[in-house]
């Protein structure tokens, strides 16, 4: 919830990509993940076969921490100060705190911008299609016990809208697995809805991983947020091109100061914010900077939710979480230091990963320089072709008929959208209105399950069964059987994708509105196609 080194001005491709990453447009799915399975021995945690139970009241901790102010800062921290009363405090230690276990469901319900539904459940379906009980595990954490999320479920915390632009969110995290744009803490309103739905305001904060560093370096944590009403997509992060909290404990603290300012380069309002790692200030978004927070992102609105490790689009988090705090005020540097001093970041937390996640298939690497093409090649074979600069021939799809094309997709593997895309249009001789004033796109459908119409306003219904953990590699050298059907007033696009390793996936876009003649062509970005 992003790319390149941060700058005030983004390329058109990057802006489009950002619009997809957290599903507020027809959802782009997660990018790849950096996976390192736990090496801990089984049986070293406390386990429960019951989901975390619901409580009618949020757990509020009014006690002050037993932190004494020191005369000198500790380890570069500010001098510790007493904490105010927390609005919400979740110890994550297995006591009844009203927390629910949630899974991703194929039934999206009314969530028009989602790829999955997010529903309460005490079971999940494994990779073989068998129903398994959710086992919530507890291990030693920085403060007492912590909760382990095994990658099959997430959590829903009983948090209501904070109704303020001045707040603090803080939690300890230790990740076994992170995925680009995948959620740790995600909170907001109508998070699964499309921005374009009339009367809907999509708001969220997502603490996630990105590849926005130099040379696509992975960065974690990045606080990315959204308010569709104001149009701002700001972020807050430590600009060090590093991952914090992978196989180690890190305290993540976000402070919204409540001070609103306007960023002159885009004319959009932001809330000033401070971002801390392990109690130390890592980023300060003050007036005049691109970063910051969207205004009113945690105010009351429809379908307000607070999720941890799960959302409507991306890979479920795998790892530990402890001591989740929400304050309805901006903590000082000294108070953030006190949160850190409550915990022990050197504690070794271990948990047993489910057996099904231990034997994921190794992806097949493709050497593009050794590829022998057998058909019509579209795009440079070094995967350097830019967005909207190479196209296949334009093919007519008569009303009531289907047209099928087979091709091999090769990709740079750098981004999810570095693959094929299908263009549905109304003329046979153009790729833009500059070529033909009558040119109109009915829709553009990307391989990564994102699409748009002429107004970048989303299209139809997108479905897929991608393994987003391996998507980038799966698409390299994948054989694609693509079928476009003209139903008269709508069109369907369906792809059967067989990876180089032999895994078969399915993707479909159905109900794309068509008005008149229908043609299709293929395009790409940082990829090339071998059309048979």
Secondary structure, DSSP 4 states (H G I P E B T S, - for coil): ----S--SS--HHHHHHHHHTTSSSSPP----EEE----PPTT-SEEESSPPPP-SS-----PPP--PPPSS-STTPPPP-PPPPPSEEE--SSS--S-EEEEEES--TT-TT-SSEEEE-SEEE-TTS-EEE--EEEEE-SSSEEEEEESS-EEE--------SEEEEEEEEEEEEEEBT--SEEEEESTTS-TTSTT---EEEEEEEE--SGGG--EEEEEEEEETTTTB--EEE-SSS-B-SBSS-EEEEEEEEEEEEEETTTTEEEEEEEEEETTEEEEEE-TT-S-SB-TTTTSS-TTEEEEES--SSSPPPEEEEEEEEEESSPPPHHHHHHHHHTS-TT-----PPPGGGS-PPPPPP--GGG----SEEES-TTS-PPTTS-B---EE--TT-EEEEEEEEEE-SSSTTSSEEEEEES-SS-SSTTT-TT--EEEEEETTS-EE-TTS---SEEEE---TTSHHHHTTTEEEEEEEEE-SSEEEEEEEEE-TTS-EEEEEEEEEE--S--EEEEEESSEEEEE-
